[in-house]
């Protein structure tokens, strides 16, 4: 599976801006916007929740939006995994990445 129109380097910059250079945990949420008739591709939005330290408010920031090919719920993890690997190439995703569906 490969996302056609997700620009992973730009997405990685957004993730690093939200979570910093050495995060404790990175949680990326995916939203299934639409699915093709065949079910073999979907438009997926990847978002992260950031907080404002001054006013203690939470914000939902869009990280990526694009078409991912393949079927099943692995599409969302694939998008989150690729973005994480571009943002933090030296960290093990098993220890730092948390993926959730919205």
C-alpha positions in Angstrom: 0.0 0.0 0.0 1.2 3.4 -0.8 -0.4 6.8 -0.5 -0.4 8.6 -3.8 -0.8 12.2 -2.8 0.5 12.4 0.8 3.8 14.4 0.9 5.5 12.5 3.7 8.3 15.0 4.3 5.9 17.9 4.8 3.8 15.7 7.1 6.9 14.7 9.1 7.7 18.4 9.6 4.2 19.0 11.1 4.6 16.0 13.4 8.0 17.1 14.6 6.5 20.6 15.3 3.7 19.2 17.4 5.5 16.5 19.3 9.1 17.8 19.3 12.4 16.1 18.5 12.4 13.5 21.2 8.8 12.6 22.0 7.6 10.2 24.8 4.7 9.0 22.7 3.3 10.0 19.3 -0.4 9.4 18.8 -1.8 9.8 15.3 -5.5 9.5 14.6 -6.9 8.5 11.2 -10.3 9.4 9.8 -11.7 7.4 6.9 -13.2 10.1 4.7 -14.5 7.9 1.8 -13.9 4.5 0.3 -14.0 3.6 -3.4 -16.7 1.3 -4.8 -14.4 -1.6 -5.1 -13.1 -1.1 -1.5 -9.5 -1.1 -2.7 -8.7 2.5 -2.0 -9.8 5.1 0.5 -9.3 8.8 1.3 -7.8 9.1 4.7 -7.1 12.1 6.9 -4.4 11.9 9.5 -4.7 14.2 12.5 -2.9 14.9 15.8 -4.1 16.6 18.9 -1.8 19.3 20.2 -2.1 21.4 23.3 -1.5 25.1 24.0 0.6 25.3 27.1 -0.5 28.9 27.9 -4.2 28.4 28.0 -4.3 24.6 28.4 -6.5 24.1 25.3 -6.4 21.2 22.9 -6.4 21.6 19.1 -6.9 19.1 16.3 -4.3 19.6 13.6 -4.4 18.0 10.2 -1.2 16.2 9.4 -2.1 14.6 6.1 -4.9 14.0 3.7 -4.7 11.6 0.7 -5.7 8.5 -1.1 -4.3 5.2 0.3 -4.6 2.0 -1.8 -5.3 -1.4 -0.2 -8.1 -2.8 1.8 -9.0 -3.2 5.5 -8.0 -1.1 8.5 -4.3 -1.5 7.7 -4.7 1.6 5.4 -4.8 3.9 8.4 -1.9 2.3 10.2 0.1 2.4 6.9 -0.3 6.2 6.7 0.5 6.8 10.3 3.5 4.5 10.2 5.0 6.1 7.1 4.6 9.6 8.5 6.2 8.5 11.8 9.1 6.8 10.0 9.8 10.0 8.0 9.6 12.2 11.1 11.6 10.0 13.5 13.8 7.6 11.4 16.0 6.6 14.5 13.1 5.7 16.8 11.4 2.3 16.9 7.7 2.7 16.0 6.8 -0.2 18.4 7.9 1.9 21.4 6.7 5.4 20.3 3.8 5.3 17.8 0.2 4.9 18.9 -2.4 4.8 16.2 -6.2 5.3 16.7 -9.2 5.5 14.3 -11.7 8.3 14.7 
